[in-house]
Amino acid sequence: MTQYCITYFGGDHPSDPEEGKKHFNKYMEWIGSLGEAAVSPMNPLNGTQTVNPDGSVSEGGNSTMSGYTLIEAESMDEALTMAKACPFLDVNGTLEVSELVQMPG
């Protein structure tokens, strides 16, 4: 089976802890629904720093990427179907789905 990376961009922060808990529960239900297809389901990113071409380092990043999930699927269409069910879309987030290329060696 082919591996795909679902990358999370943007999304609204919960307005209160209760809303955050509800969203997290929906997310956990979605992860559970993926079953064996979820290779590496929860990989949030935090504290991003950017290494520039001149070697200097600056705080933050150039994108709104906040995390990723690795899945296995038979096809891009199947991976997209899985991604379309992700509750991250409910909080105005955007998902990008990319096939992982297996490099030799």
C-alpha positions in Angstrom: 0.0 0.0 0.0 1.1 3.6 -0.6 1.7 6.0 2.2 0.2 9.5 2.1 0.8 12.6 4.2 -2.2 14.7 5.3 -0.8 18.1 6.2 -2.8 20.5 8.4 -2.8 24.3 7.6 -4.6 27.1 9.4 -7.7 26.4 11.3 -9.5 28.4 14.0 -8.6 28.1 17.7 -11.5 27.0 20.0 -13.3 29.9 21.6 -13.3 28.1 25.0 -12.0 24.9 26.6 -15.3 23.1 26.1 -15.3 23.7 22.4 -11.7 22.6 22.3 -12.6 19.3 24.0 -15.5 18.7 21.7 -13.3 19.2 18.6 -10.5 17.0 20.1 -13.1 14.2 20.7 -14.3 14.5 17.1 -10.7 14.3 15.9 -10.0 11.2 18.0 -13.2 9.6 16.5 -11.9 10.3 13.0 -8.4 8.9 13.9 -10.1 5.8 15.3 -12.2 5.4 12.1 -9.0 5.2 10.0 -8.0 2.0 11.8 -4.9 0.3 10.4 -4.6 3.0 7.7 -3.3 5.4 10.4 0.4 4.9 10.3 1.4 7.9 12.3 -1.9 9.7 13.3 -1.1 12.7 15.5 2.0 14.8 14.8 1.3 18.4 15.9 4.1 21.0 15.3 5.1 23.8 17.7 7.9 26.3 18.2 8.8 26.5 14.5 12.1 28.3 13.6 13.3 28.9 10.1 16.9 28.3 9.0 17.6 30.8 6.2 19.9 30.4 3.2 22.6 32.5 4.9 22.5 30.2 8.0 20.7 32.7 10.2 17.7 31.5 12.2 14.5 33.3 12.7 11.5 32.7 14.9 8.4 31.2 13.3 7.8 29.8 9.8 6.7 30.8 6.4 3.5 28.7 6.4 0.5 28.0 8.6 1.4 24.3 8.8 0.4 23.0 12.2 0.9 19.2 11.9 0.5 16.1 9.8 -0.9 12.6 9.8 0.6 9.6 7.8 -1.8 7.1 6.4 -1.8 4.1 4.0 -4.3 3.9 1.2 -4.7 2.0 -2.1 -4.9 5.2 -4.1 -4.9 9.0 -3.9 -8.7 8.9 -4.2 -9.0 6.7 -1.1 -6.6 9.0 0.8 -8.7 12.1 -0.2 -11.8 10.4 1.0 -10.2 9.8 4.4 -9.0 13.4 4.5 -12.5 14.8 3.6 -13.9 13.2 6.8 -11.3 15.0 9.0 -12.9 17.4 11.5 -10.1 19.8 11.1 -12.1 21.0 8.1 -14.9 22.0 10.6 -12.6 24.6 12.2 -11.8 26.2 8.8 -8.6 24.4 8.4 -7.1 23.2 5.1 -5.7 19.8 4.4 -3.1 18.9 1.7 -2.7 15.3 0.8 0.6 14.1 -0.7 1.9 10.8 -1.8 5.1 9.8 0.0 7.8 8.8 -2.4 9.9 5.9 -1.4 13.5 6.7 -2.1 16.0 3.9 -2.8 18.6 3.1 -0.2 
